[in-house]
Amino acid sequence: MRVAIAGAGLAGLSCAKYLADAGHIPIVLERRNVLGGKVAAWKDEDGDWYETGLHIFFGAYPNMLELFQELGIEDRLQWKEHAMIFNQPEKPGTYSRFNFPDLPAPLNGIVAILGNNDMLSWPEKIRFGLGLIPAIINGQKYVEQMDQYSFSQWLKLQKVPPRVEKQVFIAMSKALNFINPDEISATVVLTALNRFLQEKNGSKMAFLDGSPTERLCQPLVDYINQLGGEVRLNAPVKEFLLNSDGTLQGFRIRELNQTADEVITADAYVCAMPVDPLKVMLPPQWRELDFFKQLDGLEGVPVINLHLWFDRKLTDIDHLLFSRSPLLSVYADMSNTCREYANPHRSMLELVLAPAKDWIAKPEQEIIDATMAELEKLFPNHFGGDKPAQLLKYHVVKTPRSVYKATPRRQQHRPSQQTPIPNFYLSGDYTMQRYLASMEGAVLSGKLTAQAINRSQMLGISAQQLSGNRQLQMDNQMLTPDSQAPVLKAES
Ligand SMILES: Cc1cc2nc3c(=O)[nH]c(=O)nc-3n(C[C@H](O)[C@H](O)[C@H](O)COP(=O)(O)OP(=O)(O)OC[C@H]3O[C@@H](n4cnc5c(N)ncnc54)[C@H](O)[C@@H]3O)c2cc1C
């Protein structure tokens, strides 16, 4: 089957890869001149990379790790020691660590938490541990039910002291979804905690050894090409063209250097674009369907990724750091953590600014000035005194709508990969899969979409059979809870 896919982010590329594995011919159409979507990166005039986001791979990413193995590139993941490191705002320039020993889960996590006495007192640890018991006993079902609460509300319900939120979970919420605990759904934080505590290496972190575009997306494209598929850049999908029965007839695209539009036709179509542009592009006929109406509840959250090059080394820490700054989220000195960005003499800090709602429209210089003020607190030794570290250059990458904002009650708005339109599928981290809005979620969603297309083909409902022969039933009944079940069961 020929399958047209709109979007060359991780979801679109993973979908194409798994379709090609199953003997189909994927053709991926990407709007921009760069692969990767939210993992896209660019080289500046000095040959230095800058990225859409600081990206961390976790041990709890089975589908992503499998993908690296299938592509034969697992040596590109640079695993760090099993620890979580937090700045201590009350003691500028110092760090507090959760060290995970080489013990089975959840023992290693318990030892890591009990062994940290800088951030939480014993009564706080005990109260938090007791609060987690319902999640441990009732598992994912309970975690899903908690989507009605923000994480702050959940902590209060569990009678966890407010200091636990301040000390640990502001940093964690910002890292997970670029928002604070009073906004983030409890399901998101509890899902991450579950993975981290239940899998021995769940919270172990790796950095890619170079830019995601070159070191992860390009191998995917090479693989897809080898199996007869195609990935086209500068090929924005402008419109979904419909048959008279409401099924998809083609993607109308306009390539950058072409004057006329082109229509790409296929046996099946996948939208692997983010949810925000998808909502804008939905044909009016489809908008009436409850399945597509539910997307109105999803919206991308703003985030800013910063890159600052300094004239000296600010730290030798080879790991992700939780800044615990009101302005910033996580950061890393990429000159230590990433082989291709390595520099023994100068630091390149990559920092995530979140929540970014009040900053996204501000001029770059204002953002950099505020960031430098924060860095003075994080690295007092290098910015005080008569020879402060000099900022050599910077890049600011703003993403006004990034991953969907995971506030309470969003889970019910996340669609399955299969849609009521028989030859049209969705892929993307926002679609329903259990890894939330992440690279793992994007890769898994692509795999699930490929599986859904295979299933449809096995059932013999190819687009050709449908279009013209059968009137599309647009009564939403096609999306019963049962029709979602196999999709969810397919997750590994
Ligand atoms: C700052 C930041 C930090 C992050 N950190 C982490 C992390 O540490 N760990 C982690 O797991 N995840 C992280 N993420 C999340 C992760 O990057 C995303 O979840 C994932 O990359 C989303 O992939 P996707 O394919 O679903 O969507 P996207 O990557 O958004 O891909 C969608 C693609 O569709 C294309 N497109 C849009 N419109 C059209 C059109 N009309 N025609 C054709 N193509 C179109 C886009 O250009 C894009 O390439 C981070 C994200 C950001 C922004």
The ligand as a MOL file (V3000), in Angstrom:
LIG
                    3D

  0  0  0     0  0            999 V3000
M  V30 BEGIN CTAB
M  V30 COUNTS 53 58 0 0 0
M  V30 BEGIN ATOM
M  V30 1 C 11.9120 22.4790 24.4370 0
M  V30 2 C 11.4960 21.0280 24.3280 0
M  V30 3 C 12.1220 20.0790 25.1200 0
M  V30 4 C 11.7200 18.7460 25.0640 0
M  V30 5 N 12.3620 17.8210 25.8300 0
M  V30 6 C 12.0290 16.5260 25.7430 0
M  V30 7 C 12.7660 15.5300 26.4400 0
M  V30 8 O 13.7340 15.8350 27.1280 0
M  V30 9 N 12.3730 14.2330 26.3180 0
M  V30 10 C 11.3090 13.8640 25.5490 0
M  V30 11 O 11.0100 12.6700 25.4650 0
M  V30 12 N 10.5910 14.7760 24.8660 0
M  V30 13 C 10.9220 16.0920 24.9370 0
M  V30 14 N 10.2280 17.0260 24.2250 0
M  V30 15 C 9.0060 16.6050 23.5070 0
M  V30 16 C 9.3110 15.9590 22.1570 0
M  V30 17 O 10.1860 16.7780 21.4200 0
M  V30 18 C 8.0130 15.7990 21.3770 0
M  V30 19 O 7.0790 15.1090 22.1950 0
M  V30 20 C 8.1530 15.0110 20.0770 0
M  V30 21 O 9.3100 15.3580 19.3770 0
M  V30 22 C 6.9080 15.2800 19.2110 0
M  V30 23 O 6.9990 14.5760 17.9970 0
M  V30 24 P 5.7750 14.5660 16.9750 0
M  V30 25 O 6.2450 13.8470 15.7550 0
M  V30 26 O 4.5600 14.0780 17.6560 0
M  V30 27 O 5.4710 16.0980 16.6290 0
M  V30 28 P 6.4400 17.2300 15.8690 0
M  V30 29 O 7.8110 16.9470 16.2980 0
M  V30 30 O 5.8080 18.4970 16.1960 0
M  V30 31 O 6.2820 16.8480 14.3550 0
M  V30 32 C 5.2650 17.3570 13.5370 0
M  V30 33 C 5.8340 17.6860 12.1580 0
M  V30 34 O 4.7660 18.0890 11.2910 0
M  V30 35 C 5.2560 19.1360 10.4590 0
M  V30 36 N 4.1180 19.8630 9.8890 0
M  V30 37 C 3.3240 20.7890 10.4820 0
M  V30 38 N 2.4200 21.2500 9.6030 0
M  V30 39 C 2.6330 20.5930 8.4340 0
M  V30 40 C 2.0260 20.6440 7.1400 0
M  V30 41 N 1.0010 21.4450 6.8850 0
M  V30 42 N 2.5120 19.8140 6.1710 0
M  V30 43 C 3.5640 18.9840 6.3990 0
M  V30 44 N 4.1850 18.9250 7.6020 0
M  V30 45 C 3.7240 19.7000 8.6030 0
M  V30 46 C 6.1100 19.9480 11.4250 0
M  V30 47 O 6.9730 20.8310 10.7320 0
M  V30 48 C 6.8320 18.8430 12.1780 0
M  V30 49 O 8.0230 18.4610 11.5350 0
M  V30 50 C 10.6400 18.3580 24.2250 0
M  V30 51 C 10.0230 19.3080 23.4070 0
M  V30 52 C 10.4530 20.6310 23.4370 0
M  V30 53 C 9.7920 21.6280 22.5380 0
M  V30 END ATOM
M  V30 BEGIN BOND
M  V30 1 1 1 2
M  V30 2 1 2 3
M  V30 3 2 2 52
M  V30 4 2 3 4
M  V30 5 1 4 5
M  V30 6 1 4 50
M  V30 7 2 5 6
M  V30 8 1 6 7
M  V30 9 1 6 13
M  V30 10 2 7 8
M  V30 11 1 7 9
M  V30 12 1 9 10
M  V30 13 2 10 11
M  V30 14 1 10 12
M  V30 15 2 12 13
M  V30 16 1 13 14
M  V30 17 1 14 15
M  V30 18 1 14 50
M  V30 19 1 15 16
M  V30 20 1 16 17
M  V30 21 1 16 18
M  V30 22 1 18 19
M  V30 23 1 18 20
M  V30 24 1 20 21
M  V30 25 1 20 22
M  V30 26 1 22 23
M  V30 27 1 23 24
M  V30 28 2 24 25
M  V30 29 1 24 26
M  V30 30 1 24 27
M  V30 31 1 27 28
M  V30 32 2 28 29
M  V30 33 1 28 30
M  V30 34 1 28 31
M  V30 35 1 31 32
M  V30 36 1 32 33
M  V30 37 1 33 34
M  V30 38 1 33 48
M  V30 39 1 34 35
M  V30 40 1 35 36
M  V30 41 1 35 46
M  V30 42 1 36 37
M  V30 43 1 36 45
M  V30 44 2 37 38
M  V30 45 1 38 39
M  V30 46 1 39 40
M  V30 47 2 39 45
M  V30 48 1 40 41
M  V30 49 2 40 42
M  V30 50 1 42 43
M  V30 51 2 43 44
M  V30 52 1 44 45
M  V30 53 1 46 47
M  V30 54 1 46 48
M  V30 55 1 48 49
M  V30 56 2 50 51
M  V30 57 1 51 52
M  V30 58 1 52 53
M  V30 END BOND
M  V30 END CTAB
M  END
